[in-house]
Amino acid sequence: MANTVQGAVAVVTGGAGGIGSVICAKLAEAGMQVVVGYGRSGEAARKLADSLPGTGHSARPAPVTDSAAMKALAEGVARDYGRCDVLVNCAGTTRFVPHSDLDGLDDELINTILATNVRGAFASVRAFRPLLDKSPLHGGGVIVNLSSAAGNIGVGSNVIYCASKAALDNMTKSLARALAPRIRVVSVSPALVDTEFVKSLDKEWHDQQGARTPLGRLATPEEVGAAVTAVVTTLTFSTGTILQVDGGRTLTP
Ligand SMILES: NC(=O)c1ccc[n+]([C@@H]2O[C@H](COP(=O)([O-])OP(=O)(O)OC[C@H]3O[C@@H](n4cnc5c(N)ncnc54)[C@H](OP(=O)(O)O)[C@@H]3O)[C@@H](O)[C@H]2O)c1
């Protein structure tokens, strides 16, 4: 049985980013009211919320490294919407550091990556659990963690980024067990996604990444957004799953 999500509420952290903005658009197209969570990109988040199809969208601060602020966000959503059915943990950060350059990956960068990609996702779940618990959706409330093939194959922007996504996938499994049967938890795990930022990188490197992918190209943000929407609307008996949206990238060295 597919979910009827008309009027349901989805909170997307990192909602104004390259992938997050497309996830917001897909969830709005499916009939959901979308809360576009932002860190620094308030202006872009507000513009996006105003442009989404349907009604009831808003842009709100969602600084995932500040647990008290995430709790305040959940309280605001409870007050203004009375519900939250879907939480998409899309906020994430990284920087390119060659894997052999151990000194280039300093403690400050390590702390920022882990505080955002791991602790931030957990803090968001902790804040929204009371609302997600009460979701009337078939299969319960839904948490989607934006993971990465980097967490599976250890190939990515730096060693700790890869480790952070492995931790996120592991958390998906623990939380799926801990929060059942009221809340489902799924990782959506792309390899490189062809956002505007990724398109702006060195063309030769970019093309090599596509060539290393069995399906011969990178994922589009739309394909990632469609996967997130499918988790909510269609895959209602999936929890603790790592849904790869990587064109087979994890099958090749
Ligand atoms: N692009 C890829 O190839 C790719 C592949 C696999 C997985 N992913 C994952 O997909 C997600 C989105 O990536 P993207 O490519 O769309 O990157 P992006 O455009 O840089 O978006 C990242 C988002 O994370 C938010 N963010 C970062 N630190 C934050 C903080 N402390 N508090 C709140 N928000 C914070 C940013 O929000 P503000 O701008 O508002 O601060 C931004 O919207 C990330 O989790 C990333 O690891 C990306």
The ligand as a Gaussian input file, in Angstrom:
#p B3LYP/6-31G(d) Opt

LIG

0 1
 N       27.359000      16.033000      -3.938000
 C       27.716000      14.768000      -3.898000
 O       28.368000      14.271000      -4.823000
 C       27.290000      13.897000      -2.746000
 C       27.460000      12.523000      -2.856000
 C       27.056000      11.693000      -1.838000
 C       26.492000      12.241000      -0.694000
 N       26.361000      13.584000      -0.581000
 C       25.753000      14.116000       0.657000
 O       24.580000      14.823000       0.315000
 C       24.346000      15.871000       1.262000
 C       24.143000      17.187000       0.527000
 O       25.319000      17.487000      -0.205000
 P       25.371000      18.569000      -1.401000
 O       26.194000      17.999000      -2.469000
 O       24.010000      19.068000      -1.689000
 O       26.263000      19.698000      -0.705000
 P       25.950000      21.229000      -0.410000
 O       25.316000      21.872000      -1.575000
 O       27.223000      21.785000       0.136000
 O       24.901000      21.128000       0.754000
 C       25.277000      20.824000       2.056000
 C       24.242000      21.415000       2.966000
 O       24.608000      21.114000       4.317000
 C       24.297000      22.232000       5.095000
 N       25.158000      22.297000       6.270000
 C       26.507000      22.136000       6.336000
 N       26.914000      22.317000       7.611000
 C       25.794000      22.609000       8.332000
 C       25.544000      22.899000       9.710000
 N       26.523000      22.910000      10.626000
 N       24.256000      23.128000      10.097000
 C       23.258000      23.101000       9.200000
 N       23.422000      22.842000       7.901000
 C       24.677000      22.593000       7.481000
 C       24.500000      23.447000       4.219000
 O       23.565000      24.425000       4.660000
 P       23.850000      26.019000       4.627000
 O       24.399000      26.344000       3.262000
 O       22.503000      26.599000       4.902000
 O       24.837000      26.294000       5.725000
 C       24.164000      22.922000       2.837000
 O       22.830000      23.235000       2.492000
 C       25.556000      15.856000       2.201000
 O       25.232000      15.140000       3.365000
 C       26.612000      15.120000       1.395000
 O       27.569000      14.494000       2.212000
 C       26.747000      14.433000      -1.582000

